């Protein structure tokens, strides 16, 4: 009696072949990336008005070419070494190479391997990273718009220094003791400081970027106008004279002369404060106009970046698809070439 044994050809994925293919992809990419870098730098003309004229497009095309060649070579070798299921090994080589390159491109600080990793991983990461970058750019763009508004309003200079020259210390003390707010020696200075605080508060509101710049600027201008109106209001002469006679040793005649001196000094200071507030209002209007112009430009750039991210994501999809097809066919060709060589040897 004879016993027959049935044998089956059990095949599994040859990860050794795939790893070899990945190494080939990386090595080829480093070689071609180095050559591409030299070609890109050679095209740069620092002395011209457009030093990178055409260099960006050339480098982009070379990068795509080097990726295709690298994936083709790696997948071909993976299929050749496996000797079977070349299409599967080619496809797995493509997928693994992109994953490895993406990780290397993200982890390494600086090296030629990072260059290769970035080149290979750019297609794999483009769909996700470009969309993410587009969204992040929009978010950062809004943040920068707010920062620009804050910076523009913080640039408004309002001098709060004010001298009370012409008033004797005895007179100042008398005015302080009067308890009348508008007669206080530091009243006008406090109005200037209040106006400056209003401007800084608006600068912080602009940093948030949730309010209309026209509304914010209009509110600030109205506050400054109200302060200017308040300080120009007339002061009762009798109130000043009463404060002097009650709190000093001045005679009525001396008190009258001092009242005149106080009013003249105050008028001079009021004119100076009013001038500064008016200049501040003009600066506010200019800052608001500059902010609106900058905001419009930022919105246009954000829209362009969003459209670019959309196009990049679409092209990345097709690039990934083409890379997968090329790698699959290269793996199949590698396996087929090995079988052809094996059959040739058998015939010999």
C-alpha positions as CSV (number, residue, x, y, z in Angstrom):
1,X,0.0,0.0,0.0
2,X,1.3,3.5,-1.0
3,X,0.7,6.7,0.9
4,X,0.3,9.9,-1.1
5,X,1.2,13.2,0.5
6,X,-0.4,16.4,-0.8
7,X,1.7,19.5,-0.5
8,X,0.4,23.1,-0.5
9,X,2.3,26.2,-1.3
10,X,1.6,28.4,1.6
11,X,2.8,31.9,1.0
12,X,2.9,34.8,3.5
13,X,3.9,38.4,3.2
14,X,7.7,38.8,3.0
15,X,8.3,41.7,5.3
16,X,12.0,41.3,4.7
17,X,11.4,42.2,1.1
18,X,9.2,45.1,2.1
19,X,11.8,46.4,4.5
20,X,14.5,46.1,1.8
21,X,12.2,48.0,-0.5
22,X,11.7,50.8,2.0
23,X,15.5,51.1,2.4
24,X,15.8,51.4,-1.3
25,X,13.1,54.0,-1.4
26,X,14.8,56.1,1.3
27,X,18.3,55.8,-0.3
28,X,17.0,56.7,-3.8
29,X,15.1,59.6,-2.4
30,X,18.1,61.0,-0.5
31,X,20.2,60.8,-3.7
32,X,17.6,62.5,-5.9
33,X,16.7,65.0,-3.2
34,X,20.3,66.0,-2.9
35,X,20.6,66.5,-6.7
36,X,17.3,68.4,-6.7
37,X,18.5,70.7,-4.0
38,X,21.6,71.6,-6.0
39,X,19.5,72.2,-9.1
40,X,17.2,74.4,-7.1
41,X,20.0,76.5,-5.6
42,X,21.6,76.8,-9.0
43,X,18.4,78.4,-10.4
44,X,18.3,81.1,-7.7
45,X,19.6,84.5,-8.8
46,X,20.2,86.7,-5.8
47,X,21.0,89.8,-7.8
48,X,17.7,89.7,-9.9
49,X,14.4,91.4,-8.9
50,X,12.8,87.9,-8.7
51,X,15.6,85.7,-7.2
52,X,13.5,82.5,-7.1
53,X,11.9,82.9,-10.5
54,X,10.8,79.5,-11.7
55,X,12.8,77.7,-8.9
56,X,9.8,76.8,-6.9
57,X,8.0,75.1,-9.8
58,X,11.2,73.3,-10.9
59,X,11.8,72.0,-7.3
60,X,8.2,70.9,-7.1
61,X,8.4,68.9,-10.3
62,X,11.7,67.4,-9.4
63,X,10.3,66.4,-6.0
64,X,7.3,64.6,-7.7
65,X,9.7,62.9,-10.1
66,X,12.0,61.7,-7.4
67,X,9.1,60.4,-5.4
68,X,7.8,58.4,-8.3
69,X,11.3,57.0,-9.1
70,X,12.0,56.1,-5.5
71,X,8.7,54.3,-5.0
72,X,9.1,52.5,-8.3
73,X,12.6,51.3,-7.4
74,X,11.6,50.2,-3.9
75,X,8.5,48.4,-5.0
76,X,10.3,46.7,-7.9
77,X,13.0,45.3,-5.5
78,X,10.3,44.3,-2.9
79,X,8.5,42.3,-5.6
80,X,11.7,40.9,-7.0
81,X,12.9,39.6,-3.6
82,X,9.5,38.2,-2.6
83,X,9.2,36.3,-5.9
84,X,5.4,36.0,-5.5
85,X,2.4,38.3,-5.1
86,X,4.4,41.2,-6.5
87,X,1.4,43.5,-6.6
88,X,0.7,43.0,-2.9
89,X,4.3,43.5,-1.9
90,X,4.5,46.6,-4.1
91,X,1.5,48.1,-2.6
92,X,2.7,47.3,1.0
93,X,6.0,48.8,0.2
94,X,4.3,52.0,-0.9
95,X,2.2,52.2,2.2
96,X,5.0,51.4,4.6
97,X,7.5,53.7,2.9
98,X,5.1,56.7,3.3
99,X,4.4,55.9,6.9
100,X,8.1,55.5,7.7
101,X,9.0,58.7,5.8
102,X,6.3,60.7,7.5
103,X,7.5,59.6,11.0
104,X,11.1,60.4,10.1
105,X,10.2,63.7,8.6
106,X,8.4,64.7,11.8
107,X,10.9,63.3,14.3
108,X,14.3,64.2,12.9
109,X,15.6,67.7,13.6
110,X,18.0,68.1,10.7
111,X,19.7,65.6,8.3
112,X,19.6,64.4,4.8
113,X,17.2,61.7,5.9
114,X,14.8,64.3,7.0
115,X,15.0,65.8,3.6
116,X,14.0,62.4,2.1
117,X,11.4,61.9,4.8
118,X,9.8,65.2,4.1
119,X,9.9,64.6,0.3
120,X,8.3,61.2,0.6
121,X,6.0,62.1,3.4
122,X,4.8,65.3,1.8
123,X,2.3,63.5,-0.4
124,X,1.1,61.3,2.3
125,X,0.8,64.2,4.8
126,X,-0.4,66.8,2.3
127,X,-4.1,65.9,2.5
128,X,-4.3,66.1,6.2
129,X,-1.6,68.7,6.9
130,X,-2.7,71.1,4.2
131,X,-6.3,71.1,5.4
132,X,-5.1,71.4,9.0
133,X,-2.7,74.2,8.0
134,X,-5.5,76.0,6.2
135,X,-7.8,75.8,9.2
136,X,-5.0,76.8,11.5
137,X,-4.1,79.7,9.2
138,X,-7.6,80.9,9.3
139,X,-7.6,80.7,13.1
140,X,-4.2,82.3,13.3
141,X,-5.3,84.9,10.8
142,X,-8.1,86.0,13.1
143,X,-5.7,86.1,16.0
144,X,-3.3,88.2,14.0
145,X,-6.1,90.6,13.0
146,X,-6.9,91.1,16.7
147,X,-3.2,91.6,17.5
148,X,-2.9,94.1,14.7
149,X,-5.9,96.1,16.0
150,X,-4.4,96.1,19.5
151,X,-1.0,97.2,18.3
152,X,-2.5,100.0,16.2
153,X,-4.4,101.4,19.1
154,X,-1.5,101.0,21.5
155,X,0.5,103.1,19.2
156,X,-1.7,106.1,19.9
157,X,0.4,108.4,22.0
158,X,-1.3,110.6,24.6
159,X,1.0,112.6,26.8
160,X,-0.5,112.7,30.4
161,X,2.2,115.0,31.8
162,X,0.8,118.3,32.8
163,X,2.4,121.1,34.8
164,X,0.7,123.3,37.3
165,X,3.2,126.1,37.0
166,X,1.8,129.4,38.2
167,X,0.0,128.1,41.2
168,X,1.5,128.5,44.7
169,X,1.4,125.6,47.0
170,X,-0.8,127.5,49.4
171,X,-3.3,128.0,46.7
172,X,-3.2,124.4,45.6
173,X,-3.9,123.3,49.1
174,X,-6.8,125.7,49.3
175,X,-8.3,124.3,46.1
176,X,-7.8,120.7,47.4
177,X,-9.6,121.6,50.6
178,X,-12.5,123.1,48.7
179,X,-13.7,119.5,47.8
180,X,-14.9,120.7,44.3
181,X,-13.7,118.1,41.7
182,X,-13.1,120.6,38.9
183,X,-11.0,122.8,41.2
184,X,-8.6,120.0,42.1
185,X,-5.1,120.8,40.8
186,X,-4.7,117.3,39.3
187,X,-8.2,117.3,37.7
188,X,-7.0,117.9,34.2
189,X,-4.2,115.4,34.5
190,X,-6.6,112.7,35.7
191,X,-8.8,113.4,32.7
192,X,-5.8,112.8,30.5
193,X,-4.9,109.6,32.3
194,X,-8.5,108.5,32.1
195,X,-8.5,109.1,28.3
196,X,-5.3,107.1,28.1
197,X,-6.9,104.2,30.0
198,X,-9.8,104.3,27.7
199,X,-7.5,103.9,24.7
200,X,-5.7,101.0,26.3
201,X,-9.0,99.3,27.2
202,X,-10.1,99.6,23.5
203,X,-6.7,98.1,22.5
204,X,-7.5,95.1,24.6
205,X,-11.0,94.8,23.2
206,X,-9.5,94.9,19.7
207,X,-7.2,92.0,20.6
208,X,-10.3,89.8,21.2
209,X,-11.4,90.7,17.7
210,X,-15.1,90.0,18.3
211,X,-16.4,93.6,18.0
212,X,-16.7,95.9,15.0
213,X,-13.8,98.2,14.7
214,X,-16.1,101.0,13.6
215,X,-18.2,100.7,16.7
216,X,-15.3,100.4,19.1
217,X,-13.5,103.5,17.5
218,X,-16.8,105.4,17.6
219,X,-17.3,104.7,21.3
220,X,-13.8,105.7,22.1
221,X,-14.1,108.9,20.1
222,X,-17.3,109.8,21.9
223,X,-15.7,109.2,25.3
224,X,-12.8,111.5,24.4
225,X,-15.2,114.2,23.1
226,X,-17.2,114.0,26.3
227,X,-14.1,114.4,28.4
228,X,-13.1,117.4,26.2
229,X,-16.6,118.9,26.7
230,X,-16.4,118.4,30.5
231,X,-13.1,120.1,31.0
232,X,-14.0,123.1,28.9
233,X,-17.1,123.8,31.1
234,X,-16.9,127.1,32.9
235,X,-16.0,127.2,36.6
236,X,-17.8,129.5,39.0
237,X,-15.4,132.3,40.0
238,X,-17.2,132.6,43.4
239,X,-16.4,129.0,44.2
240,X,-12.7,129.6,43.7
241,X,-12.8,132.8,45.7
242,X,-14.7,131.2,48.5
243,X,-12.2,128.3,48.6
244,X,-9.3,130.8,48.8
245,X,-10.8,133.1,51.5
246,X,-11.8,130.1,53.6
247,X,-8.5,128.2,53.4
248,X,-5.8,131.0,53.1
249,X,-4.8,134.2,54.6
250,X,-5.4,136.2,51.4
251,X,-7.2,139.4,51.5
252,X,-10.3,139.8,49.3
253,X,-8.3,141.9,46.8
254,X,-5.4,139.4,46.8
255,X,-8.0,136.6,46.4
256,X,-9.5,138.3,43.4
257,X,-6.1,138.6,41.8
258,X,-5.4,134.9,42.6
259,X,-8.7,133.9,41.1
260,X,-7.8,135.6,37.9
261,X,-4.4,133.9,37.9
262,X,-6.0,130.5,38.5
263,X,-8.5,130.9,35.7
264,X,-5.8,132.0,33.3
265,X,-3.6,129.1,34.2
266,X,-6.5,126.7,33.9
267,X,-7.5,128.1,30.6
268,X,-4.0,127.5,29.3
269,X,-4.0,123.9,30.6
270,X,-7.5,123.3,29.3
271,X,-6.4,124.4,25.8
272,X,-3.4,122.0,26.0
273,X,-5.6,119.1,27.2
274,X,-8.2,119.8,24.5
275,X,-5.5,119.8,21.9
276,X,-4.1,116.5,23.0
277,X,-7.6,114.9,23.1
278,X,-8.3,116.2,19.6
279,X,-5.1,114.8,18.3
280,X,-5.9,111.5,20.0
281,X,-9.3,111.4,18.2
282,X,-7.6,112.0,14.9
283,X,-5.2,109.2,15.6
284,X,-8.1,106.9,16.5
285,X,-9.7,107.5,13.2
286,X,-6.5,106.8,11.4
287,X,-5.8,103.6,13.4
288,X,-9.3,102.4,12.6
289,X,-8.9,103.0,8.9
290,X,-5.5,101.3,8.9
291,X,-7.0,98.4,10.9
292,X,-9.9,98.0,8.4
293,X,-7.5,98.0,5.5
294,X,-5.2,95.4,7.2
295,X,-8.2,93.3,8.1
296,X,-9.4,93.2,4.5
297,X,-6.0,92.2,3.3
298,X,-5.8,89.5,6.0
299,X,-9.2,88.1,5.0
300,X,-8.2,88.0,1.3
301,X,-5.0,86.1,2.2
302,X,-6.9,83.7,4.4
303,X,-9.3,83.0,1.5
304,X,-6.4,82.4,-0.9
305,X,-4.8,80.0,1.6
306,X,-8.1,78.2,2.1
307,X,-8.5,77.7,-1.7
308,X,-4.8,76.6,-1.9
309,X,-5.3,74.1,0.8
310,X,-8.4,72.7,-1.0
311,X,-6.5,72.4,-4.2
312,X,-3.5,70.8,-2.5
313,X,-5.7,68.3,-0.8
314,X,-7.3,67.3,-4.1
315,X,-3.9,67.0,-5.9
316,X,-2.6,65.0,-2.9
317,X,-5.3,62.5,-3.3
318,X,-4.5,61.9,-6.9
319,X,-0.8,61.8,-6.1
320,X,-1.4,59.2,-3.5
321,X,-3.5,57.2,-5.9
322,X,-0.9,57.4,-8.7
323,X,1.9,56.4,-6.2
324,X,-0.1,53.4,-5.1
325,X,-0.7,52.3,-8.8
326,X,2.9,52.8,-9.7
327,X,4.2,50.8,-6.7
328,X,1.7,48.0,-7.3
329,X,2.7,47.7,-11.0
330,X,6.4,47.9,-10.1
331,X,6.1,45.1,-7.6
332,X,4.3,43.0,-10.2
333,X,7.0,43.7,-12.7
334,X,9.7,42.8,-10.1
335,X,8.1,39.4,-9.4
336,X,7.6,38.8,-13.1
337,X,11.2,39.6,-14.0
338,X,12.4,37.1,-11.3
339,X,10.3,34.4,-12.7
340,X,11.6,35.1,-16.2
341,X,15.2,34.9,-15.0
342,X,14.4,31.6,-13.2
343,X,12.8,30.1,-16.3
344,X,15.7,31.2,-18.4
345,X,18.1,29.4,-16.0
346,X,16.1,26.2,-16.1
347,X,16.2,26.2,-19.9
348,X,19.9,26.5,-19.8
